[in-house]
């Protein structure tokens, strides 16, 4: 039975965190993805629940990538998360094509199910927020019946208004007083991510994740695809068969993804195996320099996963300095997608001013383009 986790301690709010600069994270089409499997992700979640360290989890798939192209706020909600998991077989396929160590789909629904698959030795207590009608309350009843009493502490429907209308003091108070330590949000991807961004600093719940379909799956309102269908990458087709209104969304997302694969991923994969290969093992140089109001970090050589450690510490010190940050890449000849993801950690703690990136060579700028990450350089998302 899930035990009670006392809530007399305070959830650690977002602030410059050294751990954020030491994640094994990679950029794929403009979003960060953690190289984690189900077991290592569960370890993170159980630890965050036990220590009450704030951990907002994003589960990007092709729909997230498509939405991030049009909505910088939505994109930022993923970057600002403490974990970003590859919730889509096509993401794993792209990672393999690029030689990235993201080898397993960590779907939100699969992750949620896995939390209760083994004998429950942790103290995770769930609160469902959202869903249609009484779906959240039905999911709560089913989870308590299937796992153990008090695994779920309640289901709350905040209505169908805008984010502000769903974020009243009464709603936030009810969530914080629920004795939950895992908030499952189900408001639709864009609204759900916006709701989390809007309220995360007011919430005293350590684990927060938008898992839209989970409420209906747990409540028994929608049947999830069999495991073999999931593994084959055809869960989207199963979802369309069960919920035909989804076909338009999947068609649009698929078209956007195909365009990005043709214009970004395939050329990048070819370059990684040909002209970029000669630069990947060169050393990295880092030279911080301070002025009164600005910290410059001069980077030279090859900025790659094998040489992240000194940059991780330099970037962390930069965000704790309180100064504006400028990355001078005049002497940088190569950067890989893990280094771009590390730059996203700077962006996460950007405060009022976004870190500046200056003096890019044509080659380095092209790599940012292939990674759909030019917004880090000049604010453009495509």
C-alpha positions as CSV (number, residue, x, y, z in Angstrom):
1,X,0.0,0.0,0.0
2,X,1.2,3.5,-0.8
3,X,2.2,5.1,2.5
4,X,1.6,8.7,3.5
5,X,4.3,11.2,2.6
6,X,4.2,14.0,5.2
7,X,3.9,17.4,3.7
8,X,5.3,19.6,6.5
9,X,8.4,20.2,4.4
10,X,8.5,22.7,1.5
11,X,8.9,21.8,-2.1
12,X,12.1,23.2,-3.6
13,X,11.2,25.8,-6.1
14,X,13.0,26.5,-9.4
15,X,16.3,28.2,-8.9
16,X,19.8,27.7,-10.3
17,X,20.4,24.0,-9.7
18,X,23.7,22.3,-10.4
19,X,21.9,19.1,-11.3
20,X,20.2,20.9,-14.3
21,X,23.6,21.3,-15.9
22,X,24.6,17.7,-15.4
23,X,21.6,16.0,-17.1
24,X,22.4,13.6,-19.9
25,X,20.3,15.7,-22.3
26,X,20.2,16.0,-26.1
27,X,18.6,18.4,-28.5
28,X,16.2,16.9,-31.1
29,X,14.4,19.4,-33.4
30,X,14.6,22.2,-30.9
31,X,13.6,20.4,-27.7
32,X,15.7,18.8,-25.0
33,X,15.4,15.0,-24.4
34,X,16.9,13.2,-21.4
35,X,18.7,9.9,-22.3
36,X,16.8,7.8,-19.7
37,X,15.0,4.5,-19.7
38,X,11.9,3.6,-17.7
39,X,13.8,2.3,-14.7
40,X,16.1,5.3,-14.4
41,X,13.2,7.7,-14.8
42,X,11.3,5.9,-12.1
43,X,14.3,6.4,-9.8
44,X,14.2,10.1,-10.5
45,X,10.5,10.3,-9.7
46,X,10.6,8.3,-6.5
47,X,13.6,10.4,-5.3
48,X,11.9,13.7,-6.1
49,X,8.7,12.6,-4.3
50,X,10.6,11.4,-1.2
51,X,12.7,14.6,-1.0
52,X,10.0,16.9,-2.2
53,X,12.3,18.4,-4.8
54,X,10.3,20.1,-7.5
55,X,10.4,17.9,-10.7
56,X,8.2,19.0,-13.6
57,X,8.2,16.3,-16.2
58,X,7.5,16.9,-19.9
59,X,6.8,14.1,-22.4
60,X,7.5,15.6,-25.8
61,X,6.3,13.7,-29.0
62,X,5.8,14.9,-32.6
63,X,2.8,16.9,-31.4
64,X,5.0,18.8,-29.0
65,X,7.6,19.5,-31.7
66,X,4.9,20.8,-34.0
67,X,3.4,23.0,-31.3
68,X,6.8,24.3,-30.3
69,X,7.4,25.6,-33.8
70,X,4.3,27.9,-33.5
71,X,4.3,28.7,-29.8
72,X,7.6,29.8,-28.1
73,X,5.8,29.7,-24.7
74,X,4.9,26.1,-25.2
75,X,8.5,25.4,-26.3
76,X,9.8,27.1,-23.1
77,X,7.5,25.0,-20.9
78,X,9.4,21.9,-22.1
79,X,12.8,23.6,-21.7
80,X,11.9,24.7,-18.2
81,X,11.0,21.1,-17.1
82,X,13.3,19.1,-14.9
83,X,12.9,16.0,-17.0
84,X,12.0,15.8,-20.7
85,X,11.2,12.3,-21.9
86,X,10.9,10.9,-25.5
87,X,7.2,10.0,-25.7
88,X,7.2,8.8,-29.2
89,X,8.8,6.0,-31.3
90,X,9.6,8.5,-34.1
91,X,11.7,10.5,-31.6
92,X,13.7,7.3,-30.9
93,X,14.0,6.6,-34.6
94,X,15.4,10.1,-35.2
95,X,17.8,9.7,-32.2
96,X,19.1,6.4,-33.7
97,X,19.6,8.0,-37.1
98,X,21.7,10.8,-35.4
99,X,23.6,8.4,-33.2
100,X,22.2,9.8,-30.0
101,X,21.8,7.6,-26.8
102,X,18.0,7.9,-26.6
103,X,17.2,4.2,-27.2
104,X,13.9,3.8,-25.5
105,X,10.5,5.4,-25.7
106,X,9.4,6.6,-22.3
107,X,5.7,7.2,-22.9
108,X,3.9,9.1,-20.1
109,X,1.2,6.4,-20.0
110,X,3.8,3.6,-19.8
111,X,5.7,5.4,-17.1
112,X,2.5,5.9,-15.0
113,X,1.6,2.3,-15.3
114,X,5.2,1.2,-14.4
115,X,4.9,3.1,-11.1
116,X,2.5,0.5,-9.8
117,X,3.7,-2.6,-11.6
118,X,6.1,-3.6,-8.8
119,X,5.2,-4.0,-5.1
120,X,4.6,-0.5,-3.9
121,X,7.5,0.5,-1.7
122,X,7.4,4.2,-2.4
123,X,5.1,6.9,-1.2
124,X,3.6,8.4,-4.4
125,X,0.1,9.8,-3.9
126,X,-1.6,11.0,-7.0
127,X,-4.1,13.9,-7.7
128,X,-5.7,14.0,-11.1
129,X,-6.6,17.5,-12.5
130,X,-8.7,17.8,-15.6
131,X,-10.3,15.4,-18.0
132,X,-13.9,15.6,-19.3
133,X,-16.8,15.5,-16.8
134,X,-16.0,13.2,-13.9
135,X,-13.1,11.4,-15.6
136,X,-10.6,12.5,-12.9
137,X,-12.8,11.2,-10.1
138,X,-13.4,7.9,-12.0
139,X,-9.7,7.5,-12.6
140,X,-9.0,8.1,-8.9
141,X,-11.5,5.4,-7.9
142,X,-10.0,2.9,-10.4
143,X,-6.4,3.6,-9.3
144,X,-7.3,3.0,-5.6
145,X,-9.1,-0.2,-6.6
146,X,-6.3,-1.5,-8.8
147,X,-3.3,-0.5,-6.7
148,X,-4.2,0.3,-3.0
149,X,-6.5,2.6,-1.1
150,X,-5.2,6.2,-0.9
151,X,-2.9,5.8,-3.9
152,X,-5.0,8.5,-5.4
153,X,-6.2,11.3,-3.1
154,X,-8.7,12.9,-5.5
155,X,-9.8,14.1,-8.9
156,X,-10.5,17.7,-9.7
157,X,-12.1,19.2,-12.7
158,X,-11.2,22.9,-13.0
159,X,-13.7,23.7,-15.7
160,X,-13.2,24.7,-19.3
161,X,-12.1,28.4,-19.1
162,X,-8.7,29.8,-19.9
163,X,-5.6,29.2,-17.8
164,X,-6.3,32.0,-15.4
165,X,-9.8,30.8,-14.8
166,X,-8.4,27.3,-14.0
167,X,-5.8,28.8,-11.6
168,X,-7.9,30.5,-8.9
169,X,-6.7,30.6,-5.3
170,X,-9.4,28.1,-4.4
171,X,-8.1,25.6,-7.0
172,X,-4.5,26.0,-6.0
173,X,-5.4,25.7,-2.3
174,X,-7.3,22.5,-2.9
175,X,-4.4,21.0,-4.8
176,X,-1.8,22.0,-2.2
177,X,-4.0,20.7,0.7
178,X,-4.7,17.4,-1.0
179,X,-1.7,15.6,0.5
180,X,-0.7,14.5,-3.0
181,X,2.9,14.5,-4.2
182,X,2.2,13.7,-7.9
183,X,-0.1,16.0,-9.8
184,X,-1.3,14.5,-13.1
185,X,-2.6,17.3,-15.4
186,X,-5.0,16.5,-18.2
187,X,-6.1,19.7,-20.0
188,X,-4.8,19.1,-23.5
189,X,-1.1,19.5,-24.3
190,X,-0.9,23.2,-25.0
191,X,-3.3,24.3,-22.2
192,X,-1.9,21.7,-19.8
193,X,1.7,22.9,-20.3
194,X,0.6,26.5,-20.0
195,X,-1.2,25.8,-16.8
196,X,1.9,24.1,-15.3
197,X,4.1,27.1,-16.3
198,X,1.6,29.5,-14.8
199,X,1.2,27.8,-11.5
200,X,4.4,25.8,-10.8
201,X,5.8,28.4,-8.4
202,X,2.6,28.3,-6.4
203,X,2.3,24.5,-6.1
204,X,3.6,22.6,-3.1
205,X,3.5,19.3,-5.0
206,X,6.9,17.9,-6.1
207,X,6.0,15.8,-9.2
208,X,4.0,17.6,-11.9
209,X,3.3,16.2,-15.3
210,X,0.8,16.7,-18.1
211,X,-0.4,13.2,-19.0
212,X,-3.6,13.9,-20.9
213,X,-4.5,10.4,-22.0
214,X,-3.7,8.8,-18.7
215,X,-6.9,10.0,-17.0
216,X,-9.1,8.3,-19.7
217,X,-6.9,5.2,-19.7
218,X,-7.0,4.7,-15.9
219,X,-10.7,5.6,-15.8
220,X,-11.4,2.9,-18.4
221,X,-13.0,5.4,-20.8
222,X,-10.4,4.7,-23.6
223,X,-8.5,1.5,-24.2
224,X,-4.8,1.8,-24.7
225,X,-3.1,0.1,-27.7
226,X,-1.7,-3.4,-27.0
227,X,2.0,-3.5,-26.2
228,X,3.1,-4.8,-29.6
229,X,1.3,-2.0,-31.3
230,X,3.1,0.5,-29.1
231,X,6.5,-1.0,-29.8
232,X,5.9,-1.1,-33.5
233,X,5.2,2.7,-33.5
234,X,1.6,2.5,-34.4
235,X,-0.1,3.7,-31.2
236,X,-1.1,6.8,-33.1
237,X,-3.2,4.6,-35.5
238,X,-4.8,2.8,-32.6
239,X,-5.7,6.2,-31.0
240,X,-7.3,7.3,-34.3
241,X,-9.4,4.1,-34.4
242,X,-10.6,4.7,-30.9
243,X,-10.9,8.5,-31.2
244,X,-11.5,9.4,-34.8
245,X,-11.4,13.1,-34.2
246,X,-7.6,12.8,-33.6
247,X,-6.9,12.1,-37.3
248,X,-6.5,15.7,-38.3
249,X,-4.0,16.4,-35.5
250,X,-1.9,13.4,-36.4
251,X,-2.0,14.3,-40.1
252,X,-0.8,17.9,-39.4
253,X,1.9,16.7,-37.0
254,X,3.1,14.0,-39.3
255,X,3.4,16.5,-42.2
256,X,5.4,18.9,-40.1
257,X,7.6,16.1,-38.8
258,X,8.2,14.8,-42.4
259,X,9.3,18.3,-43.5
260,X,11.7,18.6,-40.6
261,X,13.2,15.1,-41.2
262,X,13.8,16.0,-44.9
263,X,15.2,19.5,-44.3
264,X,17.0,19.1,-41.0
265,X,17.5,15.5,-39.8
266,X,18.6,13.7,-43.0
267,X,21.1,16.4,-44.0
268,X,22.4,16.5,-40.4
269,X,22.8,12.7,-40.3
270,X,24.8,12.9,-43.5
271,X,27.0,15.7,-42.3
272,X,27.7,13.9,-39.0
273,X,29.1,10.9,-40.9
274,X,31.1,13.0,-43.4
275,X,32.3,16.6,-43.1
276,X,31.6,17.0,-39.4
277,X,33.3,13.8,-38.4
278,X,36.8,15.4,-38.6
279,X,36.0,18.0,-35.9
280,X,34.3,15.8,-33.3
281,X,37.4,14.7,-31.3
282,X,39.1,18.1,-31.1
283,X,39.6,19.6,-27.6
284,X,37.4,22.3,-26.1
285,X,38.7,25.5,-24.6
286,X,36.7,27.7,-22.1
287,X,37.7,31.1,-21.0
288,X,35.3,33.1,-18.8
289,X,35.7,36.8,-18.6
290,X,33.8,39.3,-16.5
291,X,32.8,42.9,-16.9
292,X,30.8,44.8,-14.3
293,X,27.5,43.6,-15.6
294,X,28.2,40.8,-18.0
295,X,29.9,37.4,-18.0
296,X,31.5,36.4,-21.2
297,X,32.3,32.7,-21.9
298,X,34.6,32.2,-24.8
299,X,34.4,28.8,-26.3
300,X,36.8,27.3,-28.8
301,X,37.5,24.0,-30.5
302,X,34.8,21.2,-30.4
303,X,32.0,21.5,-27.8
304,X,30.8,17.9,-27.5
305,X,29.3,15.4,-25.0
306,X,32.8,14.0,-24.2
307,X,33.9,17.4,-23.1
308,X,30.8,18.8,-21.3
309,X,32.1,18.7,-17.8
310,X,34.1,21.9,-17.7
311,X,31.3,23.8,-19.5
312,X,28.7,22.4,-17.1
313,X,30.4,24.0,-14.2
314,X,31.2,27.2,-16.0
315,X,27.6,27.6,-17.1
316,X,26.3,26.9,-13.6
317,X,28.7,29.5,-12.1
318,X,27.5,31.9,-14.8
319,X,23.8,31.7,-13.9
320,X,24.6,32.1,-10.2
321,X,26.7,35.2,-10.9
322,X,23.6,37.3,-11.4
323,X,25.2,38.9,-14.5
324,X,24.1,38.8,-18.1
325,X,25.6,35.9,-20.0
326,X,27.2,36.0,-23.4
327,X,28.7,33.0,-25.2
328,X,31.3,34.0,-27.6
329,X,31.7,31.2,-30.2
330,X,34.3,33.0,-32.4
331,X,36.8,30.1,-32.0
332,X,34.3,27.3,-31.9
333,X,34.6,25.0,-34.8
334,X,32.0,22.3,-33.9
335,X,29.1,21.8,-31.5
336,X,27.0,18.7,-31.0
337,X,23.4,18.3,-29.8
338,X,24.3,17.6,-26.2
339,X,26.1,20.9,-26.0
340,X,23.1,22.7,-27.5
341,X,21.0,21.0,-24.9
342,X,23.4,22.3,-22.2
343,X,23.0,25.8,-23.6
344,X,19.2,25.3,-23.1
345,X,20.0,25.0,-19.4
346,X,21.3,28.5,-19.6
347,X,18.1,29.5,-21.4
348,X,16.0,27.8,-18.7
349,X,17.4,30.2,-16.0
350,X,17.4,33.2,-18.4
351,X,15.5,35.5,-16.0
352,X,14.6,38.8,-17.8
353,X,17.4,38.6,-20.5
354,X,18.1,35.7,-22.7
355,X,21.8,34.7,-22.8
356,X,23.5,36.0,-25.9
357,X,25.3,33.8,-28.4
358,X,27.7,35.8,-30.7
359,X,30.3,35.3,-33.4
360,X,29.1,31.9,-34.8
361,X,30.8,30.5,-37.8
362,X,28.7,29.4,-40.8
363,X,29.3,25.7,-39.8
364,X,28.2,26.2,-36.2
365,X,25.2,28.2,-37.2
366,X,24.2,25.4,-39.6
367,X,24.4,22.9,-36.8
368,X,22.0,25.1,-34.7
369,X,19.7,25.1,-37.8
370,X,19.8,21.4,-38.2
371,X,18.9,21.0,-34.5
372,X,16.0,23.5,-35.0
373,X,17.6,25.6,-32.3
374,X,18.3,29.0,-34.0
375,X,15.9,30.6,-31.4
376,X,18.8,30.2,-28.9
377,X,20.9,32.4,-31.2
378,X,18.6,35.0,-32.5
379,X,15.1,34.3,-31.2
380,X,13.9,32.6,-34.4
381,X,12.2,29.3,-34.1
382,X,12.6,28.2,-37.7
